[in-house]
Amino acid sequence: MQNSLNAVAAARALAVRGYRIEDRAIERGIAEAEWPGRLERLQSRPDVYLDGAHNPSAAQEVAGFWREQFAGRKLWLVYGALRDKAVDEIAGVLFPLAHEVILTEPRTSRAISARQLEEITAHYASDLRVIVDAEQAVEFAISEAAAEDAVFVTGSLYLVGQIRHWWKNRVGSLVR
């Protein structure tokens, strides 16, 4: 919503400078906007989402989305992060809302190890496990989640990109 409002404000500011941007173009742009890895739903039953909530502000946005859209549903969180991120603060926002947190590692030299994450953040989660391989962590969460539950993969844009790529190949191999 905030990004849409910013886009409208930018279009209005450009109009003042003589640029002609029709309202229907703004409406179409907002309606057709896609932001891969930002509350991107990959499947239903259970719902599986990707979100690159790699900072406290983005984590607050995800938490608000959970409260609005998933009240009363179990949330499974697959979380991996980079060493230079505010993992303690992000975990404090997201982990208490999750039914189970699965700590993992994105495939990058900048990743914080899942075991280190566990040491730093375990006190925020009611149920936590470590599955170092990110794809296995997602498979585990999906296999444990009921149809009405939701699985969120978040914490790092690297992790989201990795899982997004794997998911496309996974889905393609399942169809064949």
FIKOLGU-45458 format. One line per field, with one value per residue: residue number from 1; residue in three letters; x, y, z of N, C-alpha, C in turn. Coordinates in Angstrom, 1 decimal. Layout:
BEGIN
nr	NUM ...
rest	Ala ...
n_x	X ...
n_y	Y ...
n_z	Z ...
ca_x	X ...
ca_y	Y ...
ca_z	Z ...
c_x	X ...
c_y	Y ...
c_z	Z ...
END
This chain:
BEGIN
nr	1 2 3 4 5 6 7 8 9 10 11 12 13 14 15 16 17 18 19 20 21 22 23 24 25 26 27 28 29 30 31 32 33 34 35 36 37 38 39 40 41 42 43 44 45 46 47 48 49 50 51 52 53 54 55 56 57 58 59 60 61 62 63 64 65 66 67 68 69 70 71 72 73 74 75 76 77 78 79 80 81 82 83 84 85 86 87 88 89 90 91 92 93 94 95 96 97 98 99 100 101 102 103 104 105 106 107 108 109 110 111 112 113 114 115 116 117 118 119 120 121 122 123 124 125 126 127 128 129 130 131 132 133 134 135 136 137 138 139 140 141 142 143 144 145 146 147 148 149 150 151 152 153 154 155 156 157 158 159 160 161 162 163 164 165 166 167 168 169 170 171 172 173 174 175 176
rest	Met Gln Asn Ser Leu Asn Ala Val Ala Ala Ala Arg Ala Leu Ala Val Arg Gly Tyr Arg Ile Glu Asp Arg Ala Ile Glu Arg Gly Ile Ala Glu Ala Glu Trp Pro Gly Arg Leu Glu Arg Leu Gln Ser Arg Pro Asp Val Tyr Leu Asp Gly Ala His Asn Pro Ser Ala Ala Gln Glu Val Ala Gly Phe Trp Arg Glu Gln Phe Ala Gly Arg Lys Leu Trp Leu Val Tyr Gly Ala Leu Arg Asp Lys Ala Val Asp Glu Ile Ala Gly Val Leu Phe Pro Leu Ala His Glu Val Ile Leu Thr Glu Pro Arg Thr Ser Arg Ala Ile Ser Ala Arg Gln Leu Glu Glu Ile Thr Ala His Tyr Ala Ser Asp Leu Arg Val Ile Val Asp Ala Glu Gln Ala Val Glu Phe Ala Ile Ser Glu Ala Ala Ala Glu Asp Ala Val Phe Val Thr Gly Ser Leu Tyr Leu Val Gly Gln Ile Arg His Trp Trp Lys Asn Arg Val Gly Ser Leu Val Arg
n_x	0.8 1.9 3.9 2.4 1.0 3.2 4.0 1.8 2.0 4.4 3.8 1.9 3.6 5.3 3.4 2.9 5.2 4.8 4.6 2.5 0.5 -1.9 -4.7 -5.8 -3.6 -2.0 -3.6 -3.6 -0.9 -0.5 -2.3 -1.2 1.3 4.1 6.1 8.5 9.3 8.3 6.0 5.2 3.1 3.5 2.1 -1.0 -2.8 -0.9 -0.6 2.2 4.6 7.0 9.2 11.3 12.1 14.4 15.2 14.4 12.2 10.9 10.3 8.4 6.4 5.7 4.9 2.6 1.0 0.7 -0.8 -3.2 -4.0 -3.7 -4.7 -5.4 -4.5 -1.9 1.4 4.3 7.7 10.4 13.6 16.4 19.5 21.7 25.0 25.4 23.0 20.2 19.5 18.6 16.7 14.8 14.1 12.8 10.5 9.2 9.5 7.9 5.3 5.1 4.2 6.1 9.6 11.9 15.2 17.7 20.1 21.0 22.6 25.3 28.4 28.1 26.2 24.8 25.4 23.1 23.2 24.4 22.5 20.5 21.6 21.5 18.8 16.9 15.4 13.2 11.4 8.7 8.8 11.4 13.7 16.6 17.5 19.8 20.1 18.5 16.4 15.6 14.6 12.4 10.8 10.4 8.8 6.5 5.7 4.9 3.0 -0.5 -3.3 -4.6 -2.7 0.1 3.2 6.1 8.9 11.7 13.8 16.2 17.2 18.8 18.2 15.5 15.7 17.1 15.4 13.2 14.2 14.8 12.2 10.8 12.1 11.6 8.8 8.5 9.7 7.9 5.7 6.3
n_y	-1.2 1.3 1.6 1.9 4.3 6.0 5.8 7.1 9.6 10.4 10.4 12.5 14.6 14.7 15.5 18.1 19.2 19.2 16.8 14.4 12.2 9.9 9.1 6.5 5.1 5.2 3.7 1.2 0.6 0.2 -1.9 -4.0 -4.3 -6.2 -7.8 -9.7 -12.0 -10.5 -10.8 -12.9 -15.4 -18.8 -21.2 -22.8 -24.2 -26.1 -22.5 -21.0 -18.7 -16.3 -13.9 -11.2 -10.2 -8.6 -6.7 -4.8 -3.1 -4.2 -6.7 -5.9 -5.1 -7.6 -9.0 -7.5 -8.1 -10.9 -10.8 -9.5 -11.2 -13.9 -14.6 -16.8 -19.0 -21.5 -20.6 -21.3 -20.7 -20.4 -19.4 -17.7 -15.8 -13.0 -12.3 -9.6 -8.5 -7.3 -9.6 -10.4 -8.4 -8.7 -11.3 -11.1 -9.8 -11.5 -14.3 -14.9 -15.0 -17.2 -20.6 -22.6 -22.3 -22.6 -22.8 -21.9 -21.8 -19.4 -19.9 -18.5 -16.8 -14.8 -15.5 -16.1 -18.7 -21.4 -22.6 -20.6 -18.6 -19.9 -19.8 -17.1 -16.4 -18.2 -17.9 -16.5 -18.1 -20.4 -23.0 -24.5 -25.4 -26.6 -26.8 -27.1 -27.1 -25.2 -25.8 -28.3 -27.5 -26.0 -28.0 -29.6 -27.9 -27.6 -30.2 -30.7 -28.8 -28.2 -28.2 -25.7 -24.1 -21.8 -21.3 -19.5 -18.1 -16.4 -13.6 -13.2 -11.8 -13.2 -15.9 -16.0 -15.6 -17.9 -20.0 -19.3 -19.8 -22.5 -23.5 -23.0 -24.8 -27.1 -27.3 -27.5 -30.0 -31.6 -31.6 -32.9
n_z	0.0 0.9 -1.0 -3.4 -2.8 -2.7 -5.4 -6.7 -5.6 -6.7 -9.4 -9.4 -8.6 -10.9 -12.8 -12.0 -12.9 -15.6 -16.9 -18.5 -17.1 -17.2 -15.1 -15.4 -16.3 -14.1 -12.4 -13.8 -13.7 -10.9 -10.5 -12.0 -11.0 -10.1 -7.6 -7.2 -4.6 -2.6 -0.3 -2.0 -3.2 -3.6 -3.6 -2.8 0.0 1.7 2.1 0.6 1.0 -0.2 1.2 1.3 3.9 5.2 7.1 10.1 9.6 7.4 8.5 10.4 8.6 7.5 9.8 10.4 8.1 8.6 11.0 10.0 7.9 8.6 11.1 13.7 12.3 11.8 11.5 9.7 9.8 7.8 8.2 7.3 7.3 6.7 7.9 8.5 9.2 11.2 13.0 15.6 16.3 14.2 14.5 17.0 16.3 14.4 15.2 17.6 16.6 15.0 14.6 14.3 14.0 11.5 11.2 8.8 6.1 3.7 0.5 0.5 1.0 2.8 4.6 7.9 10.1 10.6 13.1 14.6 14.4 15.8 18.4 18.9 18.6 19.6 22.0 21.3 20.0 20.2 19.3 17.7 15.2 13.5 10.2 8.0 5.1 2.9 1.0 1.8 4.3 3.6 2.3 4.5 6.2 4.6 4.4 7.1 7.6 7.8 5.5 5.9 7.0 6.8 5.2 5.5 3.9 4.7 5.6 4.3 1.2 -0.5 0.3 -0.4 -3.2 -3.8 -3.0 -4.6 -7.2 -7.0 -6.5 -8.9 -10.6 -9.2 -9.3 -12.1 -12.5 -11.1 -12.7 -15.0
ca_x	0.0 2.7 4.6 1.4 0.8 4.4 3.9 0.8 2.6 5.5 3.1 1.4 4.7 5.7 2.3 3.1 6.4 4.4 4.5 1.1 0.3 -3.3 -5.1 -6.0 -2.2 -1.5 -4.4 -3.2 0.4 -0.6 -3.0 -0.3 2.7 4.6 7.3 8.9 10.0 7.7 4.7 4.9 2.6 3.9 1.1 -2.1 -3.1 -0.8 -0.1 3.6 5.0 8.4 9.3 12.7 12.1 15.8 15.5 13.3 11.0 10.3 9.8 7.2 5.3 5.3 4.1 1.3 0.3 0.3 -1.9 -4.4 -4.5 -3.6 -5.1 -5.9 -3.8 -0.5 2.5 5.6 8.6 11.7 14.3 17.9 19.9 23.1 25.7 25.4 21.6 19.7 18.7 18.0 15.5 13.9 13.5 11.9 9.3 8.6 9.4 6.8 4.1 5.2 3.9 7.4 10.6 13.0 16.4 18.4 21.2 21.1 23.9 26.2 29.5 27.7 25.2 25.1 25.1 21.8 23.5 24.6 21.1 19.8 22.2 21.1 17.4 16.1 14.5 12.0 10.5 8.1 9.2 12.4 14.6 17.6 17.7 20.8 19.8 17.2 15.4 15.0 13.8 11.1 10.1 10.0 7.7 5.3 5.2 4.4 1.9 -1.8 -3.7 -5.1 -1.6 0.9 4.6 6.7 10.3 12.0 15.0 17.3 16.9 19.5 17.4 14.3 16.1 17.5 14.2 12.3 14.8 14.6 10.8 10.5 12.6 10.8 7.4 8.6 10.0 6.7 4.7 6.7
ca_y	0.0 2.5 1.8 2.4 5.7 6.7 5.9 8.1 10.9 10.7 10.8 13.8 15.5 14.8 16.2 19.5 19.6 19.2 15.4 14.0 10.8 9.7 8.3 5.1 4.6 4.9 2.6 0.0 0.3 -0.4 -3.2 -4.9 -4.4 -7.5 -7.6 -11.0 -12.1 -9.6 -11.5 -13.7 -16.7 -19.8 -22.2 -22.8 -25.5 -24.9 -21.3 -20.9 -17.4 -15.8 -12.5 -10.8 -9.3 -8.6 -5.6 -4.7 -2.5 -5.2 -7.7 -5.3 -5.2 -9.0 -9.3 -6.9 -9.0 -12.1 -10.5 -9.2 -12.2 -15.2 -14.7 -18.1 -20.0 -21.8 -20.1 -22.0 -19.8 -20.8 -18.2 -17.6 -14.4 -12.7 -11.9 -8.2 -8.0 -7.2 -10.8 -10.4 -7.6 -9.3 -12.5 -10.6 -9.4 -12.5 -15.6 -15.1 -15.2 -18.4 -21.9 -23.2 -21.6 -23.5 -22.0 -22.5 -20.9 -19.2 -20.3 -17.3 -16.7 -13.8 -16.1 -16.5 -20.2 -21.7 -22.8 -19.2 -18.0 -20.6 -19.3 -15.7 -16.1 -19.3 -17.5 -15.8 -19.1 -21.4 -24.2 -24.1 -26.5 -26.2 -27.6 -26.2 -27.0 -24.4 -26.5 -29.3 -26.8 -25.7 -29.2 -30.1 -27.1 -27.9 -31.6 -30.7 -27.9 -28.6 -27.4 -24.4 -23.4 -21.0 -21.4 -18.2 -18.2 -15.0 -13.3 -12.8 -11.8 -14.4 -17.1 -15.9 -15.9 -19.3 -20.8 -19.0 -20.5 -24.0 -23.7 -23.0 -26.1 -28.2 -27.4 -28.0 -31.4 -32.3 -31.6 -33.8
ca_z	0.0 0.9 -2.3 -4.3 -2.5 -3.2 -6.9 -7.0 -5.2 -7.7 -10.7 -9.2 -8.6 -12.3 -13.5 -11.7 -13.8 -17.0 -17.5 -18.5 -16.7 -17.0 -13.9 -15.7 -16.4 -12.7 -11.9 -14.4 -13.2 -9.6 -10.6 -12.7 -10.4 -9.4 -6.8 -6.8 -3.3 -1.6 -0.1 -3.2 -2.9 -4.5 -3.7 -1.7 0.7 2.5 1.4 0.8 0.6 -0.1 1.5 1.7 5.1 5.7 8.0 11.0 9.1 6.5 9.4 10.9 7.6 7.4 11.0 10.2 7.2 9.3 11.9 9.3 7.0 9.1 12.5 14.0 11.5 12.1 10.6 9.7 9.3 7.4 8.3 7.1 7.2 6.5 9.1 8.8 9.4 12.6 13.2 16.9 16.2 13.2 15.2 18.1 15.7 13.7 15.8 18.5 15.9 14.3 15.3 14.4 13.2 11.0 10.8 7.7 5.6 2.3 0.0 0.2 2.0 3.8 5.5 9.2 10.2 11.3 14.5 15.2 14.5 17.0 19.7 19.1 18.5 20.0 23.0 20.7 19.3 21.0 18.7 16.8 14.7 12.5 9.0 7.3 3.7 2.8 0.2 2.8 5.3 3.0 2.1 5.8 6.6 3.8 4.8 8.4 7.6 7.4 4.4 6.3 7.6 5.9 5.3 5.0 3.7 4.8 6.4 3.4 -0.2 -1.0 0.6 -1.2 -4.5 -3.9 -3.0 -5.8 -8.3 -6.8 -6.6 -10.3 -11.1 -8.5 -9.9 -13.4 -12.4 -10.6 -13.8 -16.1
c_x	0.9 3.4 3.6 1.1 2.0 4.4 2.9 1.3 3.6 4.8 2.5 2.5 5.2 4.7 2.5 4.3 6.1 4.3 3.0 1.0 -1.2 -3.6 -5.3 -4.6 -1.7 -2.3 -3.9 -1.8 0.4 -1.2 -2.1 1.1 2.9 5.9 7.7 9.6 9.4 6.2 4.2 4.4 2.9 2.9 0.1 -2.2 -1.9 -0.3 1.4 4.0 6.5 8.3 10.7 12.7 13.5 16.2 14.3 12.1 10.2 9.6 8.5 6.0 4.8 4.5 2.7 0.4 -0.2 -0.9 -3.2 -4.9 -4.5 -3.9 -5.8 -5.4 -2.4 0.4 3.8 6.6 9.9 12.5 15.8 18.3 21.4 23.7 25.6 24.0 21.3 18.9 18.0 16.7 14.5 13.3 12.5 10.6 8.5 8.4 8.3 5.5 4.0 4.9 5.3 8.3 11.6 14.1 17.2 19.5 21.1 22.5 24.7 27.2 29.1 26.7 25.7 24.7 23.8 22.1 23.8 23.3 20.4 20.3 21.6 19.6 16.4 15.1 13.3 11.0 10.0 8.5 10.2 13.2 15.5 17.6 18.6 20.5 18.5 16.1 14.8 14.2 12.4 10.2 9.6 8.7 6.4 4.8 4.5 3.1 0.6 -2.2 -4.1 -3.9 -0.9 2.4 5.2 8.3 10.8 13.4 16.2 16.8 17.6 18.7 16.2 14.6 16.4 16.3 13.2 12.9 14.5 13.1 10.3 10.9 11.9 9.5 7.5 8.9 8.8 5.7 5.0 6.3
c_y	1.3 2.7 2.4 3.9 6.5 6.9 7.0 9.5 11.3 11.1 12.1 14.9 15.8 15.6 17.7 20.1 19.5 17.8 15.0 12.5 10.7 8.8 6.8 4.4 4.3 3.7 1.2 -0.4 -0.4 -1.8 -4.3 -5.1 -5.7 -7.2 -9.0 -11.0 -11.2 -10.1 -12.2 -15.1 -17.7 -20.9 -22.0 -24.2 -26.4 -23.7 -21.3 -19.5 -17.2 -14.3 -12.1 -9.9 -9.4 -7.5 -5.5 -4.1 -3.4 -6.3 -7.2 -5.4 -6.7 -9.4 -8.7 -7.7 -10.2 -11.8 -10.2 -10.4 -13.6 -15.5 -16.1 -19.2 -20.3 -21.3 -20.8 -21.1 -20.4 -19.5 -18.4 -16.2 -14.3 -12.2 -10.5 -7.6 -8.0 -8.4 -10.9 -9.6 -8.2 -10.5 -12.1 -10.2 -10.6 -13.9 -15.8 -15.4 -16.5 -19.6 -22.6 -22.4 -22.6 -22.7 -22.7 -21.5 -20.7 -19.6 -19.1 -17.3 -15.6 -14.3 -16.3 -18.0 -20.4 -22.0 -21.5 -18.5 -18.6 -20.0 -17.9 -15.5 -17.1 -18.9 -16.8 -16.8 -20.1 -22.8 -23.9 -25.4 -25.9 -27.3 -26.8 -26.0 -26.3 -25.1 -27.6 -28.7 -26.4 -26.9 -29.7 -29.3 -27.4 -29.3 -31.6 -29.8 -28.5 -27.7 -26.0 -23.5 -22.6 -21.2 -20.1 -18.5 -16.8 -14.8 -12.8 -12.8 -12.9 -15.7 -17.1 -16.2 -17.3 -20.2 -20.6 -19.8 -22.0 -24.3 -23.9 -24.4 -27.2 -28.4 -27.9 -29.5 -32.2 -32.5 -32.6 -35.2
c_z	0.0 -0.4 -3.4 -4.0 -2.9 -4.7 -7.3 -6.7 -6.3 -9.0 -10.6 -9.2 -10.1 -13.1 -13.2 -12.6 -15.3 -17.7 -17.4 -18.3 -16.4 -15.8 -14.2 -15.9 -15.0 -12.1 -12.4 -13.9 -11.8 -9.6 -11.1 -12.1 -9.8 -8.7 -6.3 -5.5 -2.3 -1.4 -1.4 -2.8 -4.0 -4.7 -2.6 -1.2 0.9 1.7 1.7 0.2 0.7 0.3 2.0 2.8 5.8 6.6 9.0 10.5 8.2 7.4 10.0 9.9 7.4 8.6 10.9 9.2 7.8 10.2 11.2 8.5 7.5 10.5 12.7 13.2 12.0 11.0 10.8 9.1 9.0 7.3 8.2 6.9 6.9 7.8 9.5 9.0 10.9 13.0 14.5 16.8 15.3 13.9 16.3 17.5 15.1 14.5 16.7 17.8 15.1 15.2 15.4 13.5 12.8 10.5 9.8 7.2 4.1 1.8 -0.5 1.3 3.1 4.8 6.9 9.3 10.9 12.7 15.3 15.4 15.7 18.3 20.0 19.3 19.1 21.1 22.5 20.2 20.3 20.6 17.6 16.4 13.7 11.4 8.0 5.8 3.5 2.0 1.1 3.9 4.8 2.8 3.4 6.3 5.9 4.2 6.2 8.5 7.2 6.2 4.7 6.9 6.5 6.2 4.7 5.0 3.7 5.5 5.5 1.9 -0.9 -0.9 -0.3 -2.7 -4.8 -4.0 -4.2 -7.0 -8.2 -7.0 -8.1 -10.9 -10.5 -9.1 -11.3 -13.4 -11.9 -11.7 -14.8 -15.9
END
